[in-house]
Amino acid sequence: MNVLIIGPSGSGKDTQSAILEEKFGFKSLSTGSILRSEVKKGSKIGKEISKYMDQGKWVPTEITYQLLGEEYSKLDSKNIIFNGVVRYPDQVKLLDNLVGLKGNKIDKVLLLNLDNKAAIERLTARGRKDDKEELIISRLNEFKESFESIIEQYNQRGILINIDASKTIEEIHKQIVKNLNL
């Protein structure tokens, strides 16, 4: 099963992906993790990525999907969680094409819903370098602007599942397990 998990910063995408990996053997492809790893390497592309991240901006699609494609090609799992890999409407088709290379499709899309106030509280407590309040607000605004069309596309396919991400980690996980029939 190929599952896309989307939601605003702070909604628990990384946490829930990790739980699904641990409990159900999913493999996770997280755009954020892939990009942060590249920055940590100090490569030329990592330095370019860092410029965007330091400003609270999303990294351009070309860079993101180049790295995502490289990581996806290494996986042989039938159960993959794509975490945060669709951030712009045109990336819906790019992800379809990417998974289509292996004859697969996105089976379910989990939308972790969380209001801005709760997201800001969670993210400032997390304390990552890019979790300054002004950068958080920038990312949340960018999410709101970009995601209406994305959500609509997946809703029209009948694969969108709304998850209340204001709950505890365990309660969110139970919602996900129930909706994915795990």
TARA-V665315 format. One record per residue. N is the residue number from 0. RES is the residue in three letters. D_CENTER is the distance of its C-alpha to the mean C-alpha in whole Angstrom. Layout:
n=N res=RES d_center=D_CENTER
n=N res=RES d_center=D_CENTER
This chain:
n=0 res=MET d_center=16
n=1 res=ASN d_center=13
n=2 res=VAL d_center=10
n=3 res=LEU d_center=7
n=4 res=ILE d_center=5
n=5 res=ILE d_center=5
n=6 res=GLY d_center=7
n=7 res=PRO d_center=9
n=8 res=SER d_center=9
n=9 res=GLY d_center=11
n=10 res=SER d_center=10
n=11 res=GLY d_center=10
n=12 res=LYS d_center=6
n=13 res=ASP d_center=8
n=14 res=THR d_center=11
n=15 res=GLN d_center=11
n=16 res=SER d_center=9
n=17 res=ALA d_center=12
n=18 res=ILE d_center=14
n=19 res=LEU d_center=14
n=20 res=GLU d_center=15
n=21 res=GLU d_center=18
n=22 res=LYS d_center=19
n=23 res=PHE d_center=18
n=24 res=GLY d_center=18
n=25 res=PHE d_center=15
n=26 res=LYS d_center=13
n=27 res=SER d_center=10
n=28 res=LEU d_center=8
n=29 res=SER d_center=6
n=30 res=THR d_center=6
n=31 res=GLY d_center=7
n=32 res=SER d_center=10
n=33 res=ILE d_center=11
n=34 res=LEU d_center=12
n=35 res=ARG d_center=13
n=36 res=SER d_center=15
n=37 res=GLU d_center=17
n=38 res=VAL d_center=18
n=39 res=LYS d_center=19
n=40 res=LYS d_center=21
n=41 res=GLY d_center=23
n=42 res=SER d_center=23
n=43 res=LYS d_center=24
n=44 res=ILE d_center=20
n=45 res=GLY d_center=19
n=46 res=LYS d_center=21
n=47 res=GLU d_center=20
n=48 res=ILE d_center=17
n=49 res=SER d_center=18
n=50 res=LYS d_center=20
n=51 res=TYR d_center=17
n=52 res=MET d_center=15
n=53 res=ASP d_center=18
n=54 res=GLN d_center=19
n=55 res=GLY d_center=16
n=56 res=LYS d_center=15
n=57 res=TRP d_center=12
n=58 res=VAL d_center=13
n=59 res=PRO d_center=15
n=60 res=THR d_center=14
n=61 res=GLU d_center=16
n=62 res=ILE d_center=16
n=63 res=THR d_center=12
n=64 res=TYR d_center=13
n=65 res=GLN d_center=16
n=66 res=LEU d_center=14
n=67 res=LEU d_center=12
n=68 res=GLY d_center=15
n=69 res=GLU d_center=17
n=70 res=GLU d_center=15
n=71 res=TYR d_center=14
n=72 res=SER d_center=18
n=73 res=LYS d_center=19
n=74 res=LEU d_center=17
n=75 res=ASP d_center=20
n=76 res=SER d_center=18
n=77 res=LYS d_center=19
n=78 res=ASN d_center=16
n=79 res=ILE d_center=12
n=80 res=ILE d_center=9
n=81 res=PHE d_center=6
n=82 res=ASN d_center=3
n=83 res=GLY d_center=1
n=84 res=VAL d_center=5
n=85 res=VAL d_center=7
n=86 res=ARG d_center=8
n=87 res=TYR d_center=12
n=88 res=PRO d_center=14
n=89 res=ASP d_center=15
n=90 res=GLN d_center=12
n=91 res=VAL d_center=12
n=92 res=LYS d_center=16
n=93 res=LEU d_center=14
n=94 res=LEU d_center=12
n=95 res=ASP d_center=15
n=96 res=ASN d_center=17
n=97 res=LEU d_center=15
n=98 res=VAL d_center=15
n=99 res=GLY d_center=19
n=100 res=LEU d_center=20
n=101 res=LYS d_center=20
n=102 res=GLY d_center=22
n=103 res=ASN d_center=19
n=104 res=LYS d_center=17
n=105 res=ILE d_center=14
n=106 res=ASP d_center=15
n=107 res=LYS d_center=13
n=108 res=VAL d_center=11
n=109 res=LEU d_center=10
n=110 res=LEU d_center=10
n=111 res=LEU d_center=10
n=112 res=ASN d_center=13
n=113 res=LEU d_center=14
n=114 res=ASP d_center=17
n=115 res=ASN d_center=17
n=116 res=LYS d_center=20
n=117 res=ALA d_center=18
n=118 res=ALA d_center=15
n=119 res=ILE d_center=17
n=120 res=GLU d_center=19
n=121 res=ARG d_center=16
n=122 res=LEU d_center=15
n=123 res=THR d_center=19
n=124 res=ALA d_center=20
n=125 res=ARG d_center=17
n=126 res=GLY d_center=19
n=127 res=ARG d_center=17
n=128 res=LYS d_center=18
n=129 res=ASP d_center=16
n=130 res=ASP d_center=16
n=131 res=LYS d_center=20
n=132 res=GLU d_center=20
n=133 res=GLU d_center=21
n=134 res=LEU d_center=17
n=135 res=ILE d_center=15
n=136 res=ILE d_center=17
n=137 res=SER d_center=17
n=138 res=ARG d_center=13
n=139 res=LEU d_center=13
n=140 res=ASN d_center=16
n=141 res=GLU d_center=14
n=142 res=PHE d_center=11
n=143 res=LYS d_center=14
n=144 res=GLU d_center=16
n=145 res=SER d_center=13
n=146 res=PHE d_center=12
n=147 res=GLU d_center=15
n=148 res=SER d_center=16
n=149 res=ILE d_center=13
n=150 res=ILE d_center=13
n=151 res=GLU d_center=17
n=152 res=GLN d_center=16
n=153 res=TYR d_center=15
n=154 res=ASN d_center=17
n=155 res=GLN d_center=20
n=156 res=ARG d_center=19
n=157 res=GLY d_center=19
n=158 res=ILE d_center=16
n=159 res=LEU d_center=14
n=160 res=ILE d_center=15
n=161 res=ASN d_center=15
n=162 res=ILE d_center=14
n=163 res=ASP d_center=16
n=164 res=ALA d_center=14
n=165 res=SER d_center=17
n=166 res=LYS d_center=19
n=167 res=THR d_center=19
n=168 res=ILE d_center=17
n=169 res=GLU d_center=19
n=170 res=GLU d_center=19
n=171 res=ILE d_center=16
n=172 res=HIS d_center=16
n=173 res=LYS d_center=19
n=174 res=GLN d_center=18
n=175 res=ILE d_center=15
n=176 res=VAL d_center=18
n=177 res=LYS d_center=20
n=178 res=ASN d_center=18
n=179 res=LEU d_center=17
n=180 res=ASN d_center=21
n=181 res=LEU d_center=20
